[in-house]
Amino acid sequence: MASVTFQIPSEVRKILAKYPKIKWDKLVADTLWNYARKVRLMDKIAAKSKLSNDDIDELNKTIKARLWKHYKNVS
């Protein structure tokens, strides 16, 4: 298994140190694996898509406009 090093804020480090029985390395590895699976699935779905970047931009604008219209009147 590969080894990865990264930085965490000192506040987080204090919390981790407070719970030494928790296998933090396993928790991080499991979390990364779950996220990686989601990204891989997203890539597979996107590879089959026939939408162009312009199509995606237009769809994005339409969705945001409709959400804005809906929620501005809710409050």
C-alpha positions as CSV (number, residue, x, y, z in Angstrom):
1,M,0.0,0.0,0.0
2,A,1.3,3.5,-0.9
3,S,2.0,6.0,1.8
4,V,0.6,9.6,1.6
5,T,1.6,12.6,3.8
6,F,-0.5,15.7,4.2
7,Q,-0.9,18.6,6.6
8,I,-3.8,19.2,8.9
9,P,-4.6,22.2,11.1
10,S,-3.2,22.0,14.7
11,E,-6.8,22.1,16.1
12,V,-7.6,18.9,14.2
13,R,-4.3,17.3,15.3
14,K,-5.3,18.0,19.0
15,I,-8.6,16.3,18.5
16,L,-7.0,13.3,16.8
17,A,-4.5,13.0,19.7
18,K,-7.3,13.0,22.2
19,Y,-8.7,9.7,20.7
20,P,-5.7,7.4,20.1
21,K,-7.8,4.3,19.9
22,I,-9.5,5.5,16.7
23,K,-7.6,4.2,13.7
24,W,-7.4,7.6,11.9
25,D,-5.3,6.2,9.1
26,K,-7.9,3.6,8.3
27,L,-10.7,6.2,8.5
28,V,-8.8,8.5,6.0
29,A,-8.0,5.6,3.7
30,D,-11.7,4.4,3.6
31,T,-12.9,8.0,3.1
32,L,-10.5,8.5,0.2
33,W,-11.4,5.1,-1.3
34,N,-15.2,5.9,-1.2
35,Y,-14.6,9.3,-2.8
36,A,-12.4,7.8,-5.5
37,R,-15.1,5.3,-6.4
38,K,-17.6,8.2,-6.8
39,V,-15.1,10.1,-9.0
40,R,-14.5,6.9,-11.1
41,L,-18.3,6.4,-11.5
42,M,-18.7,10.1,-12.5
43,D,-16.0,9.6,-15.1
44,K,-17.7,6.5,-16.6
45,I,-21.0,8.4,-16.8
46,A,-19.5,11.5,-18.3
47,A,-17.6,9.4,-20.9
48,K,-20.9,8.2,-22.3
49,S,-22.4,11.7,-22.4
50,K,-23.1,13.4,-25.7
51,L,-23.4,16.8,-24.2
52,S,-20.9,19.4,-25.2
53,N,-19.4,21.9,-22.8
54,D,-21.7,24.6,-24.3
55,D,-24.7,22.3,-23.6
56,I,-23.6,21.8,-20.0
57,D,-23.2,25.6,-19.5
58,E,-26.7,26.3,-20.9
59,L,-28.2,23.6,-18.7
60,N,-26.4,25.0,-15.7
61,K,-27.7,28.5,-16.4
62,T,-31.3,27.2,-16.9
63,I,-31.3,25.3,-13.7
64,K,-29.8,28.2,-11.6
65,A,-32.3,30.6,-13.1
66,R,-35.3,28.4,-12.3
67,L,-34.0,27.8,-8.8
68,W,-33.5,31.5,-8.3
69,K,-37.0,32.2,-9.5
70,H,-38.5,29.5,-7.2
71,Y,-36.6,30.4,-4.0
72,K,-36.8,34.2,-4.3
73,N,-40.6,34.0,-3.8
74,V,-40.5,31.4,-1.0
75,S,-39.2,33.6,1.7
